Amino acid sequence: MIAMPAVAHLEHSVEPGGAELALLRLLETGPAWDAAVFVPRSPAGAGAFAPLGELVHVLGVRQPAGAIGGSRRARAGMLARVALHAAALRVTRSFRRCDVVHANTSRAALIGLLATTGSRRRLVVHLRDAVDEAAMGRFAALALRAALRRADGVIANSGFTLDSARPWIRPGAAVAVIPSPIGIDGARPVTPPRAAVTTVGMLARLAPWKGQAQLVRAFAEAFPTGDVRLQLAGSAAFGEAPFERELRALIDELGIADRVDLLGHVDDVWPLLDGWDVCVHASTRAEPLGQNVLQYLAAARPLVATAAGGPLELVDDGETGLLVAPGDVGALAAALRRLADEPGLRERLHRTAAAWRPVPPDTAIARAHAELFARVAAPRPAQAEARAARMAAS
């Protein structure tokens, strides 16, 4: 078995989305493999990956924001860019020396498929989205399924995500469910709940399906007057600037602009979470994992989450948080009001999460990745026999 495989981490974006931040945190642990990160050209340079310095290689062509889909012309253009990027990787010396290619996103999986076909390099597909046509579009789902059929290894961020992909994972592939790192190493101190709710918060990039609009409406319903504030932390990455404008217009329309803060991307989220009395996950469709839910639990904050996908594996309704149906503004407003009115409930949710500590430290998550990369890089039986024969003959 290769003790320290050389791993090429492929990304299609340098914007600070959940997948990108998870990879950044993973590599900041000082992993037990020889890592290199390959990102497309962008006006932002290395962007979110700039802290990794010389580990980052910027090459190929710019990849547009958004999912793989749209019109036939848009799909053709995106496929051309993917193919050009894969071709650039195939002739890059630092990529050619790698044993394992780790595709960190769904589009990176398609790039990885094209870049590894016909080579000795092993492909690992990292599933951060459910393999679902309704969620990602038919074309993107077909592309991801093709990559899964070729993949030597699969990492899924939750059991829900893995189950959605099982029909297309090839027999013999190394498979692991590994949650995303969230920027902690060991149990961190937690802040007890305050006597009254003064701030409700949500940590998520701005996107329609992340549920910021539903939360804004629920907040206005639960707290029509008073001093309670709503804080939304997250940038309008991946072409979501129009949604940010719509969200600001909705906040103005509801008459709560003086009590809502759009904070943009926040690098150090822990002081922010410690100051939130109620944390919210409001995705309108099944979230593959819910990194923000992991962060809320690690901070032992009273939380509300939507009951679909990965959060169902993390939140015990009434014990570590409250669950509501996705997209149900009335139910979300009622949950916010209940947490504001019941300090004993907030205290119980806090104590249970603080005692449970379900979130593994980043170093443990890095070890799980190292184990899977080593399994994928290990010589296959035929290769091992050939190597033994060569050694015996020498």
C-alpha positions as CSV (number, residue, x, y, z in Angstrom):
1,M,0.0,0.0,0.0
2,I,1.3,3.5,-0.9
3,A,2.0,5.2,2.5
4,M,1.6,8.7,1.2
5,P,-0.1,8.9,-2.1
6,A,0.1,12.1,-4.2
7,V,-3.4,13.4,-4.5
8,A,-4.6,16.0,-7.1
9,H,-7.7,17.9,-5.7
10,L,-9.8,19.2,-8.5
11,E,-12.1,22.2,-8.1
12,H,-14.2,24.0,-10.7
13,S,-14.5,27.2,-8.7
14,V,-12.5,29.5,-6.4
15,E,-15.5,31.1,-4.8
16,P,-16.1,30.5,-1.1
17,G,-18.9,27.9,-1.4
18,G,-19.5,25.0,1.0
19,A,-17.4,22.5,-1.0
20,E,-14.6,24.9,-1.5
21,L,-14.4,25.9,2.2
22,A,-14.5,22.2,3.2
23,L,-11.6,21.4,1.0
24,L,-9.7,24.4,2.3
25,R,-10.2,23.3,5.9
26,L,-9.2,19.7,5.1
27,L,-5.9,20.8,3.6
28,E,-5.2,23.2,6.4
29,T,-5.0,20.3,8.8
30,G,-1.6,19.3,7.3
31,P,-2.9,16.1,5.7
32,A,-1.1,12.7,5.6
33,W,-0.8,12.7,1.8
34,D,1.1,14.7,-0.8
35,A,-1.6,17.3,-1.8
36,A,-1.9,19.6,-4.8
37,V,-5.0,21.7,-5.7
38,F,-5.9,22.4,-9.3
39,V,-8.3,25.3,-10.0
40,P,-9.4,27.0,-13.2
41,R,-8.3,30.5,-14.3
42,S,-10.3,33.3,-12.7
43,P,-10.0,37.0,-12.1
44,A,-9.8,36.1,-8.4
45,G,-6.6,34.0,-8.9
46,A,-6.6,31.3,-6.3
47,G,-9.6,32.9,-4.5
48,A,-10.8,30.9,-1.5
49,F,-7.7,28.7,-1.8
50,A,-5.2,31.5,-1.6
51,P,-4.2,30.5,2.0
52,L,-2.8,27.2,0.7
53,G,-0.1,29.1,-1.2
54,E,2.1,26.9,-3.4
55,L,-0.2,23.9,-3.1
56,V,-2.5,25.7,-5.6
57,H,-2.1,25.4,-9.4
58,V,-4.1,27.8,-11.5
59,L,-4.5,26.5,-15.1
60,G,-6.9,25.7,-17.9
61,V,-9.9,27.9,-18.7
62,R,-12.4,29.8,-16.6
63,Q,-15.4,27.8,-15.6
64,P,-18.7,29.7,-15.5
65,A,-20.8,29.8,-12.3
66,G,-23.9,27.7,-12.0
67,A,-25.0,24.2,-12.5
68,I,-24.4,22.1,-15.6
69,G,-27.5,22.7,-17.6
70,G,-29.5,25.4,-19.4
71,S,-29.9,25.5,-23.1
72,R,-28.3,23.2,-25.5
73,R,-25.9,26.0,-26.5
74,A,-25.0,26.7,-22.9
75,R,-24.4,23.0,-22.2
76,A,-22.2,22.7,-25.3
77,G,-20.2,25.7,-24.1
78,M,-19.7,24.4,-20.6
79,L,-18.7,20.9,-21.9
80,A,-16.1,22.6,-24.2
81,R,-14.7,24.4,-21.2
82,V,-14.7,21.2,-19.1
83,A,-12.9,19.4,-21.9
84,L,-10.3,22.1,-22.4
85,H,-9.6,22.2,-18.6
86,A,-9.2,18.4,-18.6
87,A,-6.8,18.6,-21.5
88,A,-4.7,21.2,-19.7
89,L,-4.5,18.9,-16.6
90,R,-3.4,15.9,-18.7
91,V,-0.3,17.8,-19.9
92,T,0.6,19.4,-16.6
93,R,3.6,17.7,-14.9
94,S,2.4,18.3,-11.4
95,F,-0.9,16.6,-12.2
96,R,0.6,13.7,-14.1
97,R,2.7,12.7,-11.1
98,C,-0.4,12.2,-8.9
99,D,-1.6,8.8,-7.9
100,V,-5.2,9.8,-7.0
101,V,-7.5,12.5,-8.5
102,H,-10.0,13.8,-6.0
103,A,-12.9,15.5,-7.7
104,N,-14.3,17.9,-5.0
105,T,-17.6,18.8,-6.7
106,S,-20.0,17.4,-9.3
107,R,-18.5,19.4,-12.2
108,A,-15.0,18.6,-11.0
109,A,-16.1,14.9,-11.3
110,L,-16.7,15.4,-15.0
111,I,-13.4,17.1,-15.4
112,G,-11.7,14.3,-13.5
113,L,-13.4,11.7,-15.6
114,L,-12.0,13.2,-18.8
115,A,-8.6,13.9,-17.2
116,T,-8.1,10.3,-16.0
117,T,-9.6,8.2,-18.7
118,G,-6.9,6.0,-20.2
119,S,-4.4,6.8,-17.5
120,R,-3.1,5.0,-14.4
121,R,-4.5,7.7,-12.1
122,R,-7.3,6.6,-9.8
123,L,-10.5,8.8,-9.6
124,V,-12.3,9.6,-6.3
125,V,-15.6,11.4,-6.7
126,H,-16.7,13.5,-3.7
127,L,-20.4,13.6,-3.5
128,R,-21.6,16.8,-1.9
129,D,-25.0,16.8,-3.7
130,A,-27.6,14.1,-4.0
131,V,-27.6,12.4,-7.4
132,D,-31.0,13.6,-8.3
133,E,-32.3,15.1,-11.5
134,A,-34.9,17.3,-9.7
135,A,-32.1,18.9,-7.6
136,M,-29.3,19.2,-10.1
137,G,-30.9,18.9,-13.5
138,R,-31.0,16.0,-15.9
139,F,-27.7,16.8,-17.8
140,A,-25.7,17.3,-14.6
141,A,-27.1,14.1,-13.1
142,L,-26.1,12.1,-16.2
143,A,-22.6,13.6,-16.1
144,L,-22.2,12.7,-12.5
145,R,-23.5,9.2,-13.0
146,A,-20.9,8.7,-15.8
147,A,-18.1,9.8,-13.4
148,L,-19.4,7.4,-10.7
149,R,-19.3,4.4,-13.0
150,R,-15.6,5.1,-13.6
151,A,-14.7,6.1,-10.1
152,D,-12.3,4.0,-8.0
153,G,-13.5,5.6,-4.8
154,V,-16.5,7.6,-3.6
155,I,-16.7,9.9,-0.6
156,A,-20.2,11.0,0.4
157,N,-20.9,13.8,2.9
158,S,-23.9,11.9,4.4
159,G,-25.7,8.6,4.2
160,F,-28.5,10.3,2.4
161,T,-26.1,11.5,-0.3
162,L,-24.5,8.0,-0.6
163,D,-27.9,6.3,-0.9
164,S,-28.8,8.5,-3.9
165,A,-25.7,7.4,-5.7
166,R,-25.6,3.7,-5.0
167,P,-27.1,2.5,-8.3
168,W,-24.2,4.0,-10.2
169,I,-21.2,3.2,-8.0
170,R,-19.2,0.4,-9.6
171,P,-18.6,-2.8,-7.8
172,G,-15.3,-2.8,-5.9
173,A,-15.1,0.9,-5.5
174,A,-13.8,2.2,-2.1
175,V,-16.7,4.0,-0.4
176,A,-16.8,6.1,2.7
177,V,-19.3,8.5,4.4
178,I,-17.2,11.4,5.8
179,P,-18.8,14.7,7.0
180,S,-17.2,17.9,5.9
181,P,-14.7,19.6,8.2
182,I,-16.1,22.7,9.8
183,G,-13.0,24.4,11.2
184,I,-12.7,22.8,14.7
185,D,-10.1,20.5,16.3
186,G,-11.4,19.0,19.5
187,A,-14.3,20.1,21.6
188,R,-14.5,23.9,21.6
189,P,-15.9,25.9,24.5
190,V,-19.6,26.8,24.1
191,T,-21.6,29.8,25.2
192,P,-24.7,29.1,27.3
193,P,-28.0,30.6,26.1
194,R,-29.0,34.1,27.2
195,A,-32.2,34.7,29.1
196,A,-33.9,36.3,26.1
197,V,-33.7,35.9,22.4
198,T,-32.1,39.0,20.8
199,T,-30.5,37.6,17.6
200,V,-31.6,34.9,15.1
201,G,-29.0,33.9,12.6
202,M,-28.4,31.8,9.5
203,L,-25.1,30.7,8.0
204,A,-25.3,29.8,4.3
205,R,-24.4,31.2,1.0
206,L,-27.2,33.3,-0.6
207,A,-29.2,31.1,-2.9
208,P,-33.0,30.7,-3.4
209,W,-33.0,27.0,-2.3
210,K,-31.0,27.8,0.8
211,G,-34.2,29.4,2.2
212,Q,-33.2,32.9,3.1
213,A,-36.4,34.3,1.7
214,Q,-38.5,31.8,3.7
215,L,-36.5,32.7,6.9
216,V,-37.0,36.5,6.3
217,R,-40.8,35.9,5.9
218,A,-40.9,33.7,9.0
219,F,-38.9,36.2,11.0
220,A,-41.3,39.0,10.1
221,E,-44.2,36.8,11.2
222,A,-42.6,35.6,14.4
223,F,-41.2,39.0,15.4
224,P,-43.4,41.7,13.8
225,T,-42.2,44.3,16.3
226,G,-39.5,44.6,18.9
227,D,-35.7,44.5,19.0
228,V,-34.9,41.0,17.9
229,R,-32.5,41.0,15.0
230,L,-31.9,38.7,12.1
231,Q,-28.4,38.1,10.7
232,L,-27.7,36.3,7.4
233,A,-24.0,35.4,7.0
234,G,-23.1,34.2,3.5
235,S,-22.0,35.6,0.1
236,A,-24.0,35.7,-3.1
237,A,-21.5,33.3,-4.8
238,F,-22.0,31.4,-8.0
239,G,-23.9,34.1,-9.8
240,E,-26.5,34.7,-7.1
241,A,-26.2,38.5,-7.1
242,P,-29.8,38.9,-8.6
243,F,-31.1,36.8,-5.7
244,E,-29.4,39.1,-3.2
245,R,-31.2,42.1,-4.8
246,E,-34.5,40.2,-4.6
247,L,-33.9,39.4,-0.9
248,R,-33.1,43.0,0.0
249,A,-36.3,44.1,-1.8
250,L,-38.3,41.5,0.2
251,I,-36.8,42.8,3.5
252,D,-37.7,46.3,2.6
253,E,-41.2,45.2,1.5
254,L,-41.8,43.5,4.9
255,G,-40.7,46.6,6.8
256,I,-37.9,44.9,8.7
257,A,-34.8,46.4,7.1
258,D,-33.8,48.1,10.3
259,R,-33.6,44.7,12.0
260,V,-31.9,42.6,9.4
261,D,-28.2,42.4,8.7
262,L,-26.8,40.8,5.5
263,L,-23.2,40.2,6.6
264,G,-21.7,38.7,3.5
265,H,-19.0,36.0,3.7
266,V,-17.6,35.6,7.2
267,D,-14.2,33.9,7.7
268,D,-14.4,33.3,11.4
269,V,-17.9,32.1,12.1
270,W,-17.5,31.0,15.7
271,P,-17.8,34.4,17.5
272,L,-20.8,35.0,15.3
273,L,-22.5,31.7,16.2
274,D,-21.8,32.3,19.9
275,G,-23.7,35.5,19.7
276,W,-26.8,34.0,18.0
277,D,-29.6,32.9,20.3
278,V,-31.3,30.8,17.6
279,C,-29.6,29.3,14.5
280,V,-31.6,28.4,11.4
281,H,-31.2,26.0,8.5
282,A,-34.0,26.6,6.1
283,S,-33.2,24.8,2.8
284,T,-36.3,24.3,0.7
285,R,-35.1,21.0,-0.7
286,A,-33.2,18.1,0.8
287,E,-29.7,19.3,1.8
288,P,-27.1,16.7,1.1
289,L,-25.3,17.4,4.5
290,G,-26.0,20.8,6.0
291,Q,-22.5,22.1,7.0
292,N,-24.2,24.9,8.9
293,V,-26.2,22.4,11.0
294,L,-22.8,20.7,11.9
295,Q,-21.5,24.1,12.9
296,Y,-24.6,25.0,15.0
297,L,-24.3,21.7,16.8
298,A,-20.6,22.2,17.4
299,A,-21.4,25.5,19.0
300,A,-24.3,23.9,21.0
301,R,-26.7,26.6,19.7
302,P,-30.5,26.1,19.9
303,L,-31.4,25.5,16.2
304,V,-34.2,25.0,13.8
305,A,-33.6,22.9,10.6
306,T,-35.7,21.6,7.8
307,A,-36.6,17.9,7.9
308,A,-35.1,16.5,4.7
309,G,-31.8,15.0,3.7
310,G,-28.6,15.2,5.7
311,P,-30.0,17.2,8.6
312,L,-32.3,14.3,9.5
313,E,-29.1,12.4,10.3
314,L,-27.9,15.2,12.6
315,V,-30.9,16.6,14.4
316,D,-33.0,14.7,17.0
317,D,-36.3,16.7,16.9
318,G,-37.0,18.2,20.3
319,E,-33.6,17.0,21.8
320,T,-30.9,18.8,19.8
321,G,-33.1,21.0,17.7
322,L,-36.5,21.6,16.2
323,L,-37.4,20.2,12.7
324,V,-39.9,21.8,10.3
325,A,-41.1,20.9,6.8
326,P,-39.0,22.5,4.0
327,G,-40.5,25.6,2.6
328,D,-43.2,25.9,5.4
329,V,-42.9,29.5,6.4
330,G,-45.7,29.2,9.1
331,A,-44.0,26.2,10.7
332,L,-40.7,28.0,10.7
333,A,-42.2,31.1,12.3
334,A,-43.9,29.0,14.9
335,A,-40.6,27.3,15.8
336,L,-38.8,30.7,16.1
337,R,-41.6,32.0,18.3
338,R,-41.6,28.8,20.5
339,L,-37.8,29.1,21.1
340,A,-38.2,32.8,22.0
341,D,-41.0,32.0,24.4
342,E,-39.5,28.9,26.0
343,P,-36.0,29.6,27.6
344,G,-36.2,26.2,29.2
345,L,-36.3,24.6,25.8
346,R,-33.4,26.6,24.5
347,E,-31.4,25.5,27.6
348,R,-32.3,21.9,27.1
349,L,-31.3,21.9,23.4
350,H,-28.0,23.6,24.3
351,R,-27.2,21.1,27.1
352,T,-28.0,18.1,24.9
353,A,-25.8,19.3,22.0
354,A,-23.0,20.3,24.3
355,A,-23.0,16.8,25.9
356,W,-23.4,14.9,22.7
357,R,-20.8,16.7,20.5
358,P,-21.6,14.8,17.3
359,V,-19.2,16.7,15.1
360,P,-15.7,15.1,14.7
361,P,-12.7,17.4,14.7
362,D,-11.1,18.3,11.4
363,T,-8.1,16.1,12.1
364,A,-10.3,13.0,12.4
365,I,-12.0,13.9,9.2
366,A,-8.6,14.3,7.5
367,R,-7.5,10.8,8.8
368,A,-10.7,9.3,7.2
369,H,-9.8,10.9,3.9
370,A,-6.2,9.6,4.2
371,E,-7.4,6.1,4.7
372,L,-9.7,6.2,1.7
373,F,-7.0,7.7,-0.5
374,A,-4.5,5.0,0.6
375,R,-7.1,2.3,-0.2
376,V,-7.7,3.7,-3.7
377,A,-4.0,4.1,-4.4
378,A,-3.1,0.6,-3.3
379,P,-1.9,-1.7,-6.1
380,R,-4.6,-3.9,-7.4
381,P,-4.1,-7.7,-7.1
382,A,-2.8,-8.1,-10.7
383,Q,-0.4,-5.1,-10.2
384,A,0.8,-6.5,-6.9
385,E,1.6,-9.9,-8.5
386,A,3.4,-8.2,-11.4
387,R,5.4,-6.1,-8.9
388,A,6.3,-9.2,-6.9
389,A,7.4,-11.1,-10.0
390,R,9.7,-8.2,-11.0
391,M,11.2,-8.1,-7.6
392,A,11.8,-11.9,-7.6
393,A,13.4,-11.7,-11.0
394,S,15.8,-8.8,-10.1
